[in-house]
């Protein structure tokens, strides 16, 4: 863990500013990132670049799930592991990955998850609401952590180098505000949709304090 953090901190220090310039990133609501404790970064998903852009924006390390096949690729496997990724078997059971996410959150780390489950390149945000999965809320329920809603906002909903990318970070939604009673699929889906609606509202307003540091 110490080696992973050291590698990540060095990468963050040297490459974050470069990545922000490469994707012309504007950050709104950076002050909403929790300084301590476990939390989930719940974002919409536009492209493969989303992970590295969010990692450049957030001060704390975001841990992500990655397809287990990627860990078998020479060099790439070592790199993504060093960056803090952990494997998920998309063709098998997701139980082990869920347990890993919960453990990381309980240990006070930050886990990144995409509400729609996969990428929607070029699709209007509102049109993907029906694709929202309950996994983010289920993870929050078991780990008892807040969720930070994040909107990746770009022209034509396409993330491209040298084109403006706006990252809107909303206020953390506390565990108690998620409306859980006994858990279960219906509650998870309702809570996830609530977070997604906050992301839609953030995109419509586009207000907040800008921080490009």
Residue, then its C-alpha position, 0 to 999 in steps of 0.5 A: x500500500x505504501x508503494x502504491x501511494x508513493x507511486x500515485x503521489x509522484x504521478x499526481x504531482x508531475x502529471x496532474x497539471x499536464x492532464x488538466x492542460x491537455x483536456x483544458x479542464x475547468x473544475x467547479x466545486x473542488x472544495x466539496x471533496x472530503x479531506x478525510x474518511x471514505x467516500x464514493x465518487x459517483x460520476x457519469x461516464x463519457x469516455x476512457x479518459x474519465x478515470x485519468x481526468x478525475x484522478x488529476x482533479x481530485x487531491x485524494x487517490x481514487x480507487x477504481x475497478x478494472x477488468x481482470x484481463x487488463x492485469x495480465x497485459x505486460x507493463x499495463x497490468x503493473x501500471x494500473x495496479x500501481x495506480x490503485x486499480x483492482x480487478x473485477x470479473x465482468x463475466x463472473x460474480x461481482x461479489x469479490x469486487x464489491x467486498x474489495x470496494x467496501x473494505x477500501x471505503x471502510x478503511x477511509x479510502x475513496x472509490x470511484x464508480x460510474x452510475x451508468x455502468x458503462x460509457x455513453x460517448x456523445x449521448x445527452x446526460x438525461x437520455x441515459x437516466x434509464x441506464x443507471x444501476x444501483x451498484x453505487x448505492x448498494x456499495x454506499x449502503x454496506x460501507x455506510x459512507x457518503x457519495x460525492x456526485x460528479x458531472x463530466x460536462x463537455x461539448x456534445x458529450x464527447x471528451x477530447x484532447x484540447x477541447x474544454x472539459x468541465x468537472x462539476x463536484x457536488x456537495x457530499x450526500x451523507x449516508x443518512x440522506x440516501x433514504x435507506x431503510x432495509x436495503x434491497x434492489x428497489x432502495x439501491x436503484x432509488x438512491x442511485x437515481x437520486x444521485x444521478x438527478x443531482x448530477x443532471x441538476x448540476x449540469x443545468x446550473x453550472x454554478x459554483x466556485x471555479x478552481x483550476x489549481 
